[in-house]
Structures are given as structure tokens and as C-alpha cells.
């Protein structure tokens, strides 16, 4: 159940209406679940979990906000996601026009922006996603809670798993732990032993775990995504080569966060990582996985990093840092003093890593 924040709602309306005024739009239609979550302060219009679009549509004009849904969905979404928000509800029966047709009918005679392809409206999804940033105080506070939750949940899973379990069984443990917090992963990778080195994205298999496990859930709460990777080793002594790889990756994680300050170009962040890889004798690994993405309500967006844009304040990152056989990935938010790490709260074992005066306590491989 969502508990909207009226101050946050007013800020979202302000940003959207400023966009509309600057671009000559009379209406904006939001059908995607990520934009619904952003605009309503954490709501979810889902019925189908595997769909980007929800079962209700928001229509925003210069003066009013409307929500259109069919009869069988309206009451639940209105009660659980929209309570207290000044939104006019328009209920359809199944034999009426579709939600999209009803939304466009409401906008008749005006210029319309939308977050999906529909005749009669301009698809401005990329521009609308940019309105999500910078995060508001409420979103920063929620993201801090999401990061701490992930740290706690992954440690709980790591404490329960053991050699002999299958990757599928470990996957089920993650789903159970995250499900208790109403967090369903959009991505869920579980790999073990040789499958970690063989596959950058190891989907769970019937293989039984021997010594090493990689856990990667990418899930959301209040619409805010946290994509995190952790590793667990069963044994008294971590292999020296694996320890070396993990220290290298965590150094690069500290480097990326230290440089994640407003105005810094992504090219500079990536070139510095490439330099560290090159001096460690593994420069080719730099090209074997996307280097990272912006995250938030919109699950992942690599384009600003690929386009060499500049870091902006109060935006979340998911840095993918990998070499063959190991990977690190944490949740952080850009800041003038260097990114703030949100997903390492000391529940999972950590070690201090330093980069040019910046110090971060980063999760290590958990030995059991």
C-alpha cells in the first residue's frame, strides 16, 4: 500500500507542467508503471507483474489530474495507491473504449505528450524520465531505507544457503526474503562455481553449489530500484586469485563513487577505470560488460553514460564492475562530496577501500 506525500506530489505536478508549458503541450498521458510510481510518490498500477504499463492511466492537464481505469481495477488502485491525492477518477466498463482511447478522448483538441506510442500523441518517454531527477528529499530518504533493506535481506539469504543446495533453491530463498518486503526482482541472477566465470549473467540452474555463489537481485520498493551483486564463499581460505580480483573490483567501485560528483564527465570516470584495469593487466575485461547505468524509477538507463554526459546531483547509480569470475555492484547516489553508498550498512561484512582520499566501506566476499 502506498502512502503518498502531498509535498512530493506538488513537486511532481510542478515539474511536469513546466515541461508541458516549455514544449507547448496541453496534456500528458502516463501509462507506464515507473512513471505512475514517480508521479504518485511510490504507487503501483500493476495487475500483470511482467508488464511495463499498468492497468490505469494518468492524464495531466494544465489544471487537473485524471486517473482512468476499468471498473475491476479502479477501487483497488484508488484505495491502495492514490489515497489523499487530488486526482479525479474516471471508471470504464469492459465494453467501453480502451483506457488509451478514453485518455485521448479526454485530451481532444489539445497537443498531447505520452510515455508510450499511441496515435494522436507524441512519445516523449526519454524527456519524461529526465523529470524524475534530481530526487526529492522523500525519495532520498526512501532510497536510504531500500539500500539498508537490501543489505539486511542479502545477508539473511547468505546465512541460510549452504553447499549442496541448487541454484534454483537459492533463487527461491531470495524471492522469499524480498517478497516479505513486497520487492519482486525484475532481474534475479544466481550462479555458482564455474558458472560465474563462464557467464556474466548466470540465470539459476539445477546445478548444486560447491564453493562459490553469486547473488544478484534487481528489485524495487516504492518504484525505486536497487540492483546489487554479492558473493559468498564456503571455506576457510579464499583463493588468492579470487581475493585479488575482488579487491580490484572494489577499488574501481570506490573510484567510480569518488568521481560521481556533479559536473564530472562519465568518460573521465570510465577512462580512469580502464586505466586501473590496464595497470592490473586485465584491460580487455573493461569491454566485456556495460560499465554502469543510472537507476531509479526507470529500471536502467545507460544512454547518459554512453553519451558522455555529466554527473548531476541526487541521482542513483548501478555500476557494473566485473572481471571473469567476479562482480561487484552497489547502490549509490551522486553528491558534491562524492557519491553516498546506500546498500552497505555494516550488516554484510565490509572492508575499507580508498581512492585519492575518498574512503568507502564496501562489501567483501562473505566467507562461511
Secondary structure, DSSP 8 states (H G I E B T S, - for coil): -----HHHHHHHHHHHHHHHHHHT-SEEEEEEHHHHHHHHTS----SSTT-SEEEEEEEEESS-EEEEEEHHHHHHHHHHH-TT---EEEEE-TTS--HHHHHHHHTTTS-EEESS--TTSEE-HHHHHHTT-S--HHHHHHHHHHHHHHHHHHHHHHHH--TT-BHHHHHHHHHHHHHTTT---SEEEEEETHHHHH-SS----S-B--SEEEEEEEEEETTEEEEEEEEEE-SSS--HHHHHHHHHHHHHHHHHHHH--TT-BHHHHHHHHHHHHHHTT-GGGGGSS--EEEESSSS-B-HHHHTT-B--SS-EEEE-EEETTEEEB-EEE--TTS-EE-S-SSSS-EEEEEETTEEEEEE--EE-
